[in-house]
Amino acid sequence: QVQLVESGGGSVQSGGSLRLSCAASGYTYSSYCMGWFRQAPGKEREGVATIDSDGSTSYADSVKGRFTISQDNAKNTLYLQMNSLKPEDTAMYYCAASSYYSGGYSSSIRDTLLKADFGYWGQGTQVTVSS
């Protein structure tokens, strides 16, 4: 049984930093894509960053240069380092892992998300950025 457990959310002031973690268990896909998504109240869920089994990453334009996704395979943990946080980054952040991923080159996060079915989700962690 796959379990994803996020941690690291909290409240920070604008310009601050947070690091989210996602501990995965029972996830044994050799070809995969994992990602961070967020959803603010009244808004649709959006993909923030992804990383695949080849180490390729993709980011939403709104977070490029500020957020970094990484993984520690030895610890089965996914991370999202968030710097220069803005009030508009306030949202519930979710970790997700693919149950299917076709792989290959992606030119954008939208392209990456089209190649994956994210069948596994964590419970979410709240990030609140105040101005």
C-alpha positions as CSV (number, residue, x, y, z in Angstrom):
1,Q,0.0,0.0,0.0
2,V,1.4,3.3,-1.1
3,Q,1.5,6.1,1.5
4,L,2.6,9.7,1.1
5,V,3.0,11.9,4.2
6,E,3.8,15.6,3.8
7,S,5.3,17.8,6.5
8,G,7.0,21.1,6.7
9,G,4.2,23.5,6.1
10,G,3.6,26.5,8.3
11,S,3.2,30.3,8.4
12,V,5.9,32.6,7.2
13,Q,6.2,36.2,6.2
14,S,6.7,37.3,2.6
15,G,10.2,36.7,1.5
16,G,10.7,33.8,3.9
17,S,11.4,30.2,3.2
18,L,10.0,26.7,3.9
19,R,11.0,23.2,3.0
20,L,8.3,20.7,2.5
21,S,8.9,17.0,2.8
22,C,7.0,14.0,1.5
23,A,7.9,10.6,3.0
24,A,6.9,7.8,0.7
25,S,6.3,4.2,1.6
26,G,5.3,1.2,-0.4
27,Y,6.0,3.0,-3.7
28,T,8.1,0.7,-5.9
29,Y,7.7,2.0,-9.5
30,S,10.9,2.0,-11.4
31,S,9.7,4.6,-13.9
32,Y,7.8,7.3,-12.1
33,C,7.0,11.0,-11.7
34,M,6.4,12.7,-8.4
35,G,5.2,16.1,-7.9
36,W,4.0,18.9,-5.7
37,F,0.6,20.4,-6.3
38,R,-1.2,23.2,-4.5
39,Q,-4.8,24.4,-4.1
40,A,-5.8,27.8,-2.7
41,P,-9.4,28.4,-1.6
42,G,-11.7,29.0,-4.5
43,K,-9.0,28.1,-7.0
44,E,-8.2,25.0,-9.1
45,R,-5.4,22.7,-8.1
46,E,-2.2,23.4,-9.9
47,G,1.0,21.6,-10.5
48,V,3.9,23.4,-8.9
49,A,6.9,21.1,-9.6
50,T,7.7,17.6,-10.8
51,I,10.6,15.3,-10.8
52,D,10.9,11.9,-12.5
53,S,12.9,8.8,-12.2
54,D,15.6,10.2,-14.5
55,G,15.9,13.2,-12.3
56,S,14.3,15.6,-14.8
57,T,12.4,18.5,-13.2
58,S,9.7,20.9,-14.3
59,Y,8.2,23.9,-12.7
60,A,5.2,26.2,-12.9
61,D,6.2,29.6,-14.3
62,S,5.0,31.2,-11.1
63,V,7.6,29.4,-9.0
64,K,10.6,29.1,-11.3
65,G,13.7,30.5,-9.7
66,R,12.2,30.4,-6.3
67,F,11.2,26.7,-5.7
68,T,13.4,23.6,-6.0
69,I,12.1,20.1,-6.1
70,S,14.5,17.3,-5.1
71,Q,14.4,13.7,-4.0
72,D,16.4,11.5,-1.7
73,N,16.0,8.0,-2.9
74,A,17.8,6.5,0.0
75,K,15.3,8.1,2.4
76,N,12.3,7.7,0.0
77,T,11.6,11.3,0.5
78,L,10.6,14.1,-1.9
79,Y,11.3,17.7,-1.0
80,L,10.2,21.2,-2.1
81,Q,12.5,24.0,-1.1
82,M,10.5,27.2,-1.3
83,N,12.3,30.5,-1.1
84,S,11.2,34.1,-1.6
85,L,7.7,33.2,-0.7
86,K,4.9,35.5,-1.7
87,P,1.3,35.8,-0.3
88,E,0.0,34.3,-3.5
89,D,1.9,31.0,-2.6
90,T,-0.6,30.5,0.2
91,A,-2.3,27.2,-0.4
92,M,-2.6,23.6,0.7
93,Y,0.3,21.7,-0.8
94,Y,0.0,18.1,-1.8
95,C,2.6,15.5,-2.7
96,A,1.6,13.1,-5.5
97,A,3.1,10.1,-7.1
98,S,2.3,8.5,-10.5
99,S,0.6,5.2,-11.0
100,Y,1.5,5.6,-14.7
101,Y,4.2,7.6,-16.4
102,S,5.1,7.5,-20.0
103,G,8.4,9.4,-19.6
104,G,10.4,11.1,-22.3
105,Y,11.2,14.7,-22.9
106,S,8.9,17.4,-21.6
107,S,9.2,21.0,-22.5
108,S,7.0,22.3,-19.7
109,I,5.2,21.2,-16.5
110,R,2.0,21.0,-18.5
111,D,3.7,18.5,-20.8
112,T,4.9,16.5,-17.9
113,L,1.5,16.4,-16.2
114,L,0.0,15.1,-19.5
115,K,2.4,12.1,-19.4
116,A,1.4,11.0,-15.9
117,D,-1.5,9.7,-14.0
118,F,-1.1,10.7,-10.3
119,G,-2.8,7.9,-8.5
120,Y,-1.3,8.4,-5.1
121,W,-1.8,11.5,-3.0
122,G,-0.8,12.7,0.4
123,Q,-3.1,14.5,2.9
124,G,-1.6,17.9,2.3
125,T,0.2,20.5,4.3
126,Q,-0.8,24.1,4.7
127,V,1.5,27.0,3.7
128,T,0.4,30.5,4.6
129,V,2.5,33.5,3.6
130,S,1.6,36.9,5.1
131,S,2.5,40.2,3.6
